[in-house]
Amino acid sequence: MSIFIHDFSLSHIQYFNHYFFDSAHVFYGHRHDTWEINVVLDGQLEVTYDDTVFTLKANQAFIGEPNVFHRNHIAPGHTAELIVIHFTSHELPLLYLSQIFALSDENLILFKLALSDFEQFRVKHQLTSHTIDLAPASFKKLLEVFIGRIVKESVAIPYSNTKETLIYNQAVAYMKENLHRSCPILEIATACCVCSTTLKNIFRTYTGQGVNTFFMNMKLEESKRYLQQNNTLSTISERLGFTSQAYFSKSFKKAYGCSPLHYKTQYLKGL
């Protein structure tokens, strides 16, 4: 059974882009505050999403939640045509799970119809990828219908189960269980029954980041949830295993461009 709500509304469409990637493409990954849908129209793409890795092929899509790390690169020997849309919705539940879907012929036609209509509108009004909030209501409604249809059909696509991806999954799960303290690379590698070098290489492949950097980013994303719950900086620092409140504040500002106190104030003010 699907975890998504079939009938929902999109609050805003915040980003749209139509990409044509060659075999050299590598996107090193990011997190953002919006939902994201990726639709592959041709070729195939290897996607890392939190603690899962999967290959997205032609006429397949995935929906990712806000603030979850994801990256992608072209599968060896392939190219890809990809549509990326970021949107907000207050009606979809956050369960920290990606959803992957195979598109039926009918849903593919619906998506291409919406895409064609919107591409013409974008050219006419000279919209950029970041001014997409001006998109017509008709496109937003068609996107709502499209997402609702693919979620209702919920055709499963298997995740990758290679040795490397299983090690990656195990390492991320170990980090999640130990966000409250510091975990040296050797400890994480030992928990996964591999050497530190192997673990480092796997994280470079699937995240484009070092193990320590990835673990720090996980802590900082979790700190945002604590800040939204109005916890003190000292409490958050202690819960997430930072050596000091000052180090937590410095790391947060380096990652997000503002202090954790400013982030908390702005978030609570917007409620």
C-alpha positions in Angstrom: 0.0 0.0 0.0 1.3 3.4 -0.9 2.4 5.8 1.9 1.3 8.9 0.0 -2.0 10.6 0.0 -3.7 10.1 -3.4 -5.7 13.4 -3.4 -3.6 16.3 -2.4 -2.6 19.8 -3.5 0.7 21.3 -4.4 1.3 24.6 -2.6 4.0 25.8 -4.9 6.2 24.6 -7.8 9.6 26.1 -6.9 11.9 24.6 -9.5 11.7 23.0 -12.9 14.4 21.9 -15.3 14.6 19.7 -18.4 18.1 18.1 -18.6 19.9 16.2 -21.3 22.9 14.4 -19.7 25.8 12.7 -21.4 27.8 9.8 -20.0 30.1 12.2 -18.1 27.4 13.7 -15.9 27.8 13.5 -12.2 25.7 15.5 -9.7 27.4 15.4 -6.4 24.2 15.8 -4.4 22.3 18.2 -2.1 19.4 18.6 0.3 16.6 21.1 0.1 13.4 22.0 1.9 11.0 21.0 -0.9 9.7 17.7 -2.3 11.2 16.6 -5.6 10.0 14.5 -8.4 12.4 13.1 -11.1 11.1 11.6 -14.3 13.5 9.9 -16.7 12.1 10.1 -20.3 15.1 8.4 -21.9 18.3 6.6 -20.9 19.0 5.7 -17.3 20.3 7.3 -14.1 21.8 5.9 -11.0 20.4 7.6 -7.9 21.6 7.7 -4.3 18.8 8.7 -1.9 19.6 8.7 1.8 20.4 5.0 2.5 19.2 3.5 -0.8 20.7 3.3 -4.3 18.6 2.5 -7.4 18.7 2.8 -11.2 16.0 5.0 -12.7 15.3 3.9 -16.3 13.3 5.4 -19.1 9.6 6.0 -18.2 10.3 5.7 -14.5 10.1 8.3 -11.7 10.9 8.8 -8.1 9.5 11.2 -5.5 11.9 12.3 -2.7 11.0 14.1 0.6 12.4 17.4 1.8 15.8 17.6 3.5 16.9 14.1 2.4 20.3 13.9 0.8 20.3 12.7 -2.9 22.7 12.6 -5.8 22.8 11.1 -9.3 25.1 10.1 -12.1 24.7 8.6 -15.5 25.0 4.8 -15.5 28.0 3.6 -17.5 27.5 3.7 -21.2 24.3 5.6 -21.1 22.8 9.1 -21.4 19.6 10.5 -19.9 16.8 12.9 -20.5 15.5 14.0 -17.1 12.8 16.3 -15.8 13.4 17.6 -12.2 10.6 19.4 -10.4 10.7 20.8 -6.8 7.4 21.4 -5.1 5.9 22.1 -1.7 2.8 20.4 -0.2 1.6 20.4 3.4 -0.6 17.4 2.8 2.0 14.7 2.1 3.4 12.9 5.2 7.1 12.9 5.9 8.2 9.3 6.4 11.8 9.5 5.1 11.2 7.0 2.3 11.7 7.4 -1.4 9.0 6.2 -3.7 9.9 4.8 -7.1 7.3 4.3 -9.9 7.1 2.8 -13.4 4.9 4.9 -15.6 2.1 3.4 -17.6 1.5 4.5 -21.2 -1.5 6.6 -20.0 0.5 8.4 -17.2 3.4 9.0 -19.6 1.0 10.7 -22.1 -0.4 12.8 -19.3 3.0 13.9 -18.1 4.2 14.7 -21.6 1.0 16.7 -22.3 1.6 18.7 -19.1 5.3 19.1 -20.0 4.6 20.3 -23.6 2.0 22.9 -22.3 4.3 24.2 -19.7 7.4 24.4 -21.9 5.5 26.6 -24.3 4.3 28.8 -21.4 7.9 29.0 -20.0 9.4 30.1 -23.3 6.6 32.7 -23.9 7.0 34.2 -20.5 10.8 33.8 -20.3 10.7 31.9 -17.0 13.9 30.6 -15.5 14.4 27.4 -13.4 14.1 29.5 -10.3 11.1 31.7 -11.2 8.9 28.7 -11.8 6.5 29.8 -9.1 4.8 31.8 -11.9 3.8 28.5 -13.6 0.1 28.4 -14.6 -2.4 26.8 -12.3 -3.2 24.3 -15.1 0.3 22.8 -15.0 0.2 22.5 -11.2 -3.2 20.7 -11.4 -2.0 18.3 -14.1 1.1 17.6 -11.9 -1.2 16.9 -9.0 -3.2 14.4 -11.1 -0.1 12.8 -12.5 1.5 12.2 -9.0 -1.9 11.0 -7.7 -2.2 8.5 -10.5 1.3 7.0 -10.3 1.1 6.8 -6.5 -2.3 5.0 -6.7 -0.8 2.4 -9.2 2.4 2.2 -7.2 4.4 -0.1 -9.5 7.4 -1.2 -7.5 11.0 -0.9 -8.8 13.7 -2.9 -7.1 16.6 -1.2 -5.3 20.2 -2.0 -6.1 21.5 -5.0 -4.0 25.2 -5.0 -5.1 27.8 -5.7 -2.4 28.8 -2.0 -2.4 25.3 -0.6 -2.1 24.5 -3.0 0.8 27.6 -1.8 2.6 26.6 1.8 2.0 23.1 1.1 3.3 24.5 -0.6 6.4 26.8 2.3 7.1 24.1 5.0 6.8 21.8 2.9 9.1 24.7 2.7 11.6 25.1 6.5 11.5 21.4 7.1 12.0 21.5 4.9 15.1 24.5 6.8 16.5 23.7 10.4 15.8 24.0 11.1 19.5 27.7 10.6 19.5 30.9 10.8 17.5 31.7 7.8 15.3 35.2 7.5 13.8 35.4 6.1 10.3 37.2 3.0 11.6 34.3 2.2 13.9 31.7 2.6 11.1 33.8 0.5 8.7 34.2 -2.2 11.4 30.5 -2.3 11.9 30.1 -2.9 8.2 32.9 -5.6 8.1 35.1 -3.6 5.7 38.3 -1.6 6.0 38.3 2.2 6.2 39.6 2.7 2.7 36.8 0.6 1.2 34.2 2.5 3.1 35.7 5.9 2.0 35.7 4.8 -1.6 32.0 3.6 -1.4 30.9 7.0 0.0 32.8 8.8 -2.6 31.0 6.7 -5.3 27.5 7.0 -3.9 27.5 10.4 -2.2 30.4 12.4 -3.6 31.4 13.2 0.0 33.7 11.9 2.6 32.3 9.7 5.4 32.8 12.3 8.1 31.3 15.0 6.0 28.2 12.9 5.3 27.8 12.0 9.0 28.1 15.7 10.0 25.5 16.7 7.4 23.1 14.0 8.9 23.6 15.5 12.3 23.0 19.1 11.1 19.8 18.0 9.3 18.6 16.4 12.5 19.5 19.6 14.4 17.0 21.5 12.2 14.2 19.2 13.4 15.2 19.9 17.0 15.4 23.6 16.4 11.9 23.5 14.9 10.8 21.9 18.2 12.2 24.9 20.1 15.0 23.0 21.8 17.9 25.0 23.2 21.3 25.0 21.5 23.0 23.4 24.4 20.4 20.5 24.4 20.8 20.0 20.7 24.6 20.1 20.9 24.5 17.4 23.6 21.9 15.2 21.9 23.9 15.1 18.7 27.3 14.5 20.2 29.0 17.8 19.3 32.0 18.6 21.4 30.6 22.0 22.4 27.7 24.4 21.7 30.1 26.7 19.9 31.3 24.0 17.6 27.7 23.1 16.8 26.8 26.8 16.0 29.9 27.2 13.8 29.2 24.0 11.9 25.5 24.9 11.4 26.4 28.4 10.1 29.0 27.0 7.7 26.5 24.6 6.3 23.4 26.8 6.0 24.7 30.4 6.0 23.0 31.4 9.2 23.3 30.7 12.9 21.1 28.0 14.5 19.5 30.6 16.7 18.5 32.7 13.7 17.1 29.6 11.9 15.0 28.7 15.0 13.7 32.3 15.4 12.7 32.5 11.7 11.1 29.1 11.7 9.0 29.7 14.8 8.1 33.2 13.6 6.6 31.7 10.4 4.3 29.3 12.3 
